[in-house]
Amino acid sequence: MKIGYYLGVDVGSVSTDLVLMEEDGSIADKLYLKTGGQPIETLKRGLKELSRKIGSDTEIRAAGTTGSGRQLAGLLIGADVVKNEITAHAAAACRFVPDVRTILEIGGQDSKIILVRDGMVCDFAMNTVCAAGTGSFLDRQAARLEIPIEEFGGYALRARHPVRIAGRCAVFAESDMIHKQQGGHCSEDIIAGLCEALVRNYLNNLAKGKEICAPVVFQGGVAANVGIAAAFERSLQMKILIPPHYEVMGAYGAALLAQEEARARVGKTRFSGFDPSVDDFAVKSAECADCPNNCEIIRIENRGVLMACWGDRCGKWNAQAAKSGIPAQNPKSAVRI
């Protein structure tokens, strides 16, 4: 008898995460890969690596996808369920901390706060516009200071006199850090000030007007930064819980939701296998001119048919792509290819 797993995939702009979950909810294996602007190739590589690890005496009972590239990933692997990041992260956090009430999530390119009451999401907020406080910004500052990102948070904990950094904008924060360096402040004090500034920015924007209640779970790649976690605890004056698989919680949530879908349905999984055929898929860039946002839309087409897309702030194109079989050239939409 083959061993059954549930597959969760989280395709984001910075990382592509895969999780293999067992029937009891434990994680059998996980992968955290840099997307590098190539979500299709990265996903294929991740699937191939997972397949090699688990061997042939296994089967996927259900698969789920989430993240900004969830529609694309869902098409490629034949997902049984495709869910947004809020739902996936909440499902994962509730599994590790059943009575969780606040979820702080900071990833490579965005950040979000999720409020949970009685196991249900009651409110949330996302920041997808400014890079300040995200993993990519912290990576850039660590590289500029010539400090390994793994040690970045440790520097903050060793600070004696943290300086005040302007953290409302990534550009201003970097300029302020350079100014403080020129003023003779040590790296430890500057990094501690940056962590305080980013947490202050997060709480003043995303969490403004929201009631943050314990237990508080901190997840996403930035949860590895002990300096940010410590700054959250000082600002909130409460304990911050970091799950053991904080960096792949979106993918884990997708696997949990896939398991839930499998238990409710009749029939086999739609999972198409660990070697998806993508020869007929074409990736195109488009600019939507329907409103002043002028969003850049990433379009996935299969023989002239729009299959998936992302990048639209209003969700219009994402909603259209969710309905398979819609022609790529939509006469009702002012889109320049």
LUMNUMI-683178 format. One record per residue: x, y, z of N, C-alpha, C, O in turn. Coordinates in steps of 0.02 Angstrom, whole numbers, plus 50000, padded with zeros to 5 digits. Layout:
BEGIN
XYZXYZXYZXYZ...
This chain:
BEGIN
500424994050000500005000050000500445006350000500915006850039500275010949956500675017049950500545021850007499995022150035501065025650025501015030750076500705036950046500925039249993500185039650078499835045450051500075051950082500175052350143500155057050040500355063750062499885068950033499525067749985499895074750065499545080650039500065085850021500515087250060499995088649961500485093349935500225100549940499675101949919500635104949969500475112049972501015115949936501605114749946500805120749895501265124849855501095132149865500515134149858501605136149881501525143349889502005146749841502615146749853501745149649788502165153049738502125160549749501595163549737502665163449771502705170649781503215173949736503555170449698503265180449740503735184049697504455182849717504905183349675504575181349781505265180249805505415172849814505945170649794504955169149843505085162049856504515157649832503935159849827504685151449816504195146249800504285140749851504825137749855503765139349890503815134549945503375128549931502815129249906503625122649947503255116449939503265112550004503785112150038502705109550021502645105650082502295099050067501785098950033502585093650093502255087150090502005085550161502405085150208501355084750168501065083750234500765076750240500455074150194500875073650298500595067050310499875067650334499625073250347499535061950340498825061850358498695065150426498175068250436499165064450472499065067350539499255074750544499235077550599499425077850488499585084850488500325086550497500515092350493500745081550510501455082850518501775083750449501545081050399502315087750448502655089250385503195084050372503665083250411503115080450317503595075150299504205078150264504755075650273504105083350225504655086550190504435093550169503835094850162504915097850158504765104650136505345107450095505915105250103505185112150052505685115550011505555122950011504985125150006506085126850018506045134150014506515136249959507125136049968506245138349901506645139949843506555147149823506005149949830507075150349797507045157049771506695156849703506905153249658506175160849695505805160849632506225163649576506225160949520506595169049588507055171849539506715174149475507035174049422506085176149478505735178449418505535172849371505305174249316505625166549391505455160849348505025155949387505255150549406504395157649399503965153449440503845146449411503815141549448503795145949345503665139449314504265134849323504185129149345504855137349306505455133249311505615131449384505835125949399505495136249429505625135049500505145129749527505355125249564504515130149508504025125149530504195118249502504155113349539504385117849439504575111449410505175108449447505205102449459505665112749463506255110349498506075107749568506335102649590505625111349602505415109249668505035102649666505145098349709504595101849618504225095649612504685089749597504605084249624505165090949554505645085649537506055083549598506175077649609506255088449638506645086949698506235083149750506485078549782505605085149758505165081649805505055074449782505055069749822504945073649717504815066949690505415062449702505335056549718506015065149694506615061149705506685059149778506905053649793506485063649823506555062249895506075056949919506265052649959505445057149896504935052649925504905045949890504625041149917505195045349829505195038949795504535037349761504085041549759504495031349735503915029349694503365025949734502805025049710503505024049796503015020349836502565025149875502385023849933502385030749843501965035749876501445038349827501485037149767500955041949853500455045049811500235051649842500265052549903500005056349799499735062649822498975062049824498655061049773498695062749883497975062149891497605068449873497025068249852497935074149880497635080549860498185085749859498685085149894498095091049819498585096349814498235103149817497685103949793498575107849849498305114649855498835119749839499425118549850498625125549814499095130949798498865137449829498265138549840499345141849842499205148449868499755153149845500205151049808499725159449865500235164349846500015168349785499485167149756500425173249766500255177549710500215173649644499875175749598500575168049640500555163849579500145157649588500275152549555499635157949631499245151949646498855149349587498785143249578498585153849544498205151549486498655147849437498475142549411499245150649425499725147449381499935140649409499915135649373500115140449473500325134149504499755129049503499865123149491499145131549515498565127049514498465123749447498285117849443498575127649394498505124849327499055119749312498925114549282499655121349332500225117049315500195110349350500355105149320499985110249413500005103949451499325100549455499285094849479498795103849433498135100949439497895101149511497735095949540497885107149540497715107849611496985106349624496545107749583496855103349682496165102049703495855108249735495245108949736496275112649762496035118749793496535124249782497145123249788496285130249767496705136249757496435141649803495865143849796496855143749851496625148449902497105154349908497695153849892496845160049933497265165949943497715165050004497625160450044498205169550010498695168950063498395169750132498625166550180497895174050139497595175250204497295168750232497425166950289496915165350191496595159050211497115153750228497055150250278497635153250185498145148050195498555149350258498665144750298498765155550269499175157050328498765156250392499025153950443498125158050389497705157250448497605149850465497625147850523497495145650414497405138550425498025135450456497975131250501498615137450432499245134750459499355136950531499535132850573499245143350546499345145950613498875142550663499075140950719498255141650643497765138450687497945131150702497765128550754498295128050656498505121050667499045120750721499025116250764499515125350720500055125350769499835128450836500025126150889499425133750832499185137150892498425137750885498185142850859498045132750908497325132650897496945138850921496435140650892497195142050974496845147851000497165154450978497055159551010497555154350923497865160350898497345165750885496795164350862497525172050900497065177550889497365182850842496995186750811498025183150838498355187950793498925184650757499335181150788498955185650692499485182850650499865188550617499575192550581500515188850630500945193650598501345189950545501695185050561501295191950482501645188450428502025193350386501745198150359502685192250381503105196550340503515192050294503905187950317503415192950230503765188850181504295192750143504535197850167504465190350084504985193450045504785200050014505195204650010504145200649992503925206649958503325210049989503165215649970502985206850034502405210050064502345208050138502725203950163501865211050171501735209450241500995209750252500625213050215500765206250304500045206050318499925204850392500355202150427499345206950415499125205450482498435202250477498015204550439498335196850515497705193150512497435192450583497795190250628496815194350593496495193650658496025187650656495605187050611496095183350705495705177150708495305177050773495575178550826494675175350768494255174650827493865168150820493505167050771493925163850870493585157450870493755153250808493325149950780494385153550787494605149550731494425152150663494535148850613494135158250659493915161150596494255167850586494335171750633494445169350523494735175850507494175181150510493675180550476494285186250552493775191550558494015198150528493605202550515494675198850518494935205050489495645203850466495995199450491495865207750417496555207250394496745213650357496315217650338497395214550348497645220050308498295217850275498675213950304498415220250215499015218450178499385224550153499075229750139500045224050148500455229250118500835226050061501285222050071500655228050000500995225349941501325230849900501565229649845501335236949928501575242749890502285244649909502725245149866502415245649975503075247949998503495242050021503245237450054504145242150004504595236650022504865237250093505175232550118504755242950126505025243950193504775238550240504175237550247505235235050272505045229950321504995223050293504905218250331505055222150228504995215550198505685212150196506195215350208505675205750181506295201950179506795204450128507395204550142506555206550069507005208950017507375215250039507965216150024507025219750076507345225850100507885224150152508425227050151507725219550198508215217550248508815214150217509385215150239508695210050166509245206850129509705212150099510315211550102509405217350070509805222550038510225226350088510805228050075509935227850146510305231550197510865227250227511405229750242510725220750236511255216350261511835216050212512415216150233511685215650147512215215450097512605221950096513215221950089512245227550103512585234050103513055234750162513585237850156512855232050220513275232350280513785226650283514195226250329513765222250231514215216550227514145212050289514635209850319513515210750307513355206350363512915200650336512415202050303513075194350350512635188850328511935189850356511855191550415511435188750315510745189950337510565185550397510145187450437510885179750403510755175250459510975178350525510715176550578511445183050523511715186150584511415193150596511565196250647510985195450551510725202250553510355203550619510475208650652509905198950638509525199950699509945199650761509805203150810510475195550760510915194950818511265201550833511385203150891511445205350781511745211950790511275216450829511485220150874510625216150813510135220450847510095218850921510015223350962510155212450939510105210551009510705212951049510665213551110511265214251016511875216451051511925224051056512415226651084511435227651031511455234951031511395237651103511025234851144511755243051117511715246351182511305252751178510945254451225511365256251123511015262651115510705263051045510975266451002510145259451033509835259550967509675266650944509415270750983509835268150882509685274850854508985274650824508705269350811508705280450813508045280850783508115281550708508445286150683507805276850671507835276650598507145278250571506635275850597507115282150518506475283550484506275277350445506605275650396505745274050466505565267650435504945267550393504715262250373504645273350379504015273450342504115272250268503645270650232504735272850244504875271950173505555268550166506025270250203505615263850120506245260250111506805264950091507375264150113506655269750048507165274450025507405278850083508005279750092506935281550121507125285850178507495281850231507965284350261507275275650242507615271550293508335270250274508785270850317508465268650211509155267450189509565273850194510145273650216509285279550175509645285850179509805287550252510345289950267509325286350296509425287750367509965283250397510365285350438509975276850375510495272250399511195274650378511665274350417511255276850316511895279450291512105285550331512695286350349511615289950345511765295950384512015294150454512485297150479511705289050485511915286950552512605283850550513005284650596512765280150496513435277350489513955282850485514485282550516513795287950446514255293550438514345297350503514845300750513513845296850547513875300150611514265296250663514365298550719514505290250644514925286350689514575281150731514885278150774513925280050720513575275050759513785268050736513915266950677513815263350783514025256650767513475252750732512885254650735513665247350698513175243350660512625240450705512045240250685512815238350765512315235350810511765240350826511175238550824511945246550842511445251650859511015253550799510415254850805511325253750740510955255450679510465250050661509885251450644510675243650664510235238050647509665237550697509095236150677509815238550762509285238450811508775243950798508175242850805509015249850779508575255350762508145253850701507565255750698508455250350652508075248450593507515243550611506955244350588507675238550652507165233650673506585237250709506005235650697506755241850753506235245650789505815249750741505205250250748506145252750691505785256950642505305252850599504745254950585505535246950578505115242750535504515240150573503965239750546504615238350636504045236050677503565241850690502965240950688503845247650703503435253650714503015255150652502425256850657503325254650593502975255850531502415250750520501865252550499502565244450534502065239050527501465240350572500895239850549501585241950634501035242850682500645249250668500035249450679500985254450644500635260750631500225260650566499775264750558500385256150522500035255750458499565249750455498955250550454499845243750452499425237850446498975236750506498395234950499499255237850566498875236250627498495242150655498185241650708498505247850622498175253750648497435252650656497095250650609497175253950716496465253150729496245246050742495645244850751496715241350743496545234350754496745232150824497255234350850496345227950854496475225450921496925219350916496715214050893497545220050938498025214550937497985210851004498155213551056497765204651000497665200651060498115194451058498245191851004498335192251115498725186051120498245180051118497665180651138498495174351094499165172951070499315176151002498885176650959499935178350995500165181550933500675176950899501165174950930500555175250837500995170850799501345175050746501025178750709502005174350741502415177950692502685172850642503035168150661502515173650578502735168950527502935172550463502855178550457503205168750416503505171650357504265171550364504515170550419504625172550310505345172150311505685176750360506205175050388505385182750372505695187650417505645185450490505985188350532505235180450505505195177950574505865174950596505975173950656506315173550549506975170950566507405176350597507915174950629507215182650588507605188250614507425189450687506885192150702507865187450732507725188050804507665195250826507345196750876507985199850788507945206850805507245209550793506995213450834506925207650738506245209750724505765206750775505315210150800505855200350790505415197050839505455200450907504945201550940506065202050929506165205450993505845212350992505565214551042505895215950936505595222550930504835222150935504515226450965504545217050905503815215950911503625214850984503135217751008504005210751019503845209351089503885215651132503475216651177504385219851119504445226051158503875230851142503605233951188503685231351079503165236051060502475233751084502075237851107502335227251078501685224651096501645222751170501095221951197502235222051202502265219951272501895213351284501525212551332502025208751238501745202051244502185197051208502585198951165502125190751226502535185451197502355184251124501765183951107502855183451082502755181851011502935174551000503475172351018502475170750970502585163650956502805162850883502475165450838503345159150873503595157850805503545150350791503885146450825503135148250743503055141150729503705138050703504125141550676503785131550711504405128250688504515128650613505085128350590503975129150574504035129450501503795136250476503425136650426504005141550510503775148350497503865150450424503455154350399504385148050391504545150450324504115147350269504105149950213503745141950284503335138650233502605137950256502255133350236502395142550299501715141950327501165142750274500635139750282501295146550222500805147150169500695140550133500125138450122501245137150117501205130650084500895125450130500505121250108501065125850194500775121150242500015122150247499635117350250499805128450248499085129850249498735127250187498175124750191499075127850129498785125150067498705117650071498215114850046499185114150102499135106950110498555105050156498195100250144498475108850210497915107650257497245108550222496785104650232497195113850182496575115150146496435109850092495865108150079496975107250063496905101750014496645095450049496215091950022496895094150108496655088450147495915089150163495525084350159495715095150183495015096550198494575095450137494025092750142494815097750079494445096850017494385089449999493865087149977494925085550009494925078449993494425074650035494095070050011494355076550098493885073150142493165074650125492715070750141493045080350092492365082350076492135080150007491535080149993492595078149964492415076649896492325069149885492485065049927492065067649826492015060749803492425060149739492345064049692492875055349737493295054549678494025055749694494215057449750494445054849642495155055349650495395062549644495025066949622496015063649664496325070249659496425072249586496475068049542496445078849575496585081349508497335082349497497545084549443497735080749546498465081649541498725078049480498615072149470499095081849438499315079149373500005075949374500235073349323500335075949432500985072649437501555077449450501475083549448502135074449465502715078449482503105081049422503605084549429502875079349362503215081649301502705084949255502525082049204502475091049272501955094149232502205096249163502775098349156501775095549114501945097549046501755104949037501175106749044502245109049021502115116149013502305118748944502395124748934502365114148896502595116048830502115120848795502335125048755501465120348810500975124448776500825131048812500415134948790501165132248869501035138248907501505143848886502105142748876501235149848878501635155748860501515161148913500955162248934502055164348934502015169748983502085176448947502575177548911501605180848957501615187448925501505192948977501215191749030501745198748960501655204549003501165209348969501205210548909500705211949008500205216548981500105222349028500225221749089499885228049001499735233849043498995235349037498745236748983498655235249094497935236649095497835244149099498105247449143497445246849053497325254049050496615255849071496365261249054496275251349106495585252649125495515257749181494975260549190496055259049218496025264049272496715267149280497195264749249496785272549319497435275949326497985271749357498565273749354497835265849387498355261649416498845259149364499435258149379498605258049303499035255349249499435249349272500045249149264499095244449300499425238549327499765234449272499505233849217500355231849288500685227249242500425220249257500515217649312500105217249208499795210749217500235205249186500435205849128500385200149225500735194349199500205189349177499795187149217500215187549114499695183349084499985176549064500525176049034499625171249082499815164549062499295162149011498705161649027499525160648951499075158448898499245151348876499825149348876498735147748856498825141048829498465140848762497855140248758498865141248708498595141248640498085146848630497545145748603498265152848653497835158648643497275159648693496885164348687497235155248742496715155748793497025157948859497525155148881496735163148890496975165648953496835160549008496265158749020497375158149041497305153049092497415155749163497085153649210497875160549170498015163349236498365169949227498695171249177498305174249277498665180449277498695183349347498305181449391499165187949358499215191349422499545198049412499825199449358499525202249463499805208849459499285214349461499465220249468498645212549455498105217549455497905219149527497755214649566497895225549545497725227449613496985226549628496795225149684496565227349577495835226849589495585219649587495035218249610495985215049560495775208049557495365206249496495145200449490495245211049451494815209749393495095204149348494735199449330495725204749330496025199749286496115193149321496035187849290496265193349385496335187249423495675183449423495655177349416495125187149432494465183949432494295180949364494005175549361494485184449311494345181849244494745175549230494495170749201495375175549252495795169749240495565163649278495705158049258495215164749333494965159149372494445155149334494335149349348494135158349284493645154949242494005152349180494125156049133494185146049181494575143249126494185143549061493565143149060494555144449006494225144548940494045151348916493695151948866494275156748949494135163448926494655165448875495255164748889494475167948816494965169848766495445175048792495255179448830496065174648771496575179348794496435186348770496565191248806496175187048709496015193648683495295195348701494825193048668495205199248753494545201148777494355207848747494655212948765493865208248701493695214448667493425219748714493425225648695493185217948773492895222748818493415225948864493245230248905494035224048857494545226548903495095230148865495355227548816495265236148889495785240048856496465237848882496725240548930496745232848849497385230048870497875230548813497735228348757498465233248827498985233848776499495228348787499805228048841499605224148739500095218748744500775221248718501255217448717
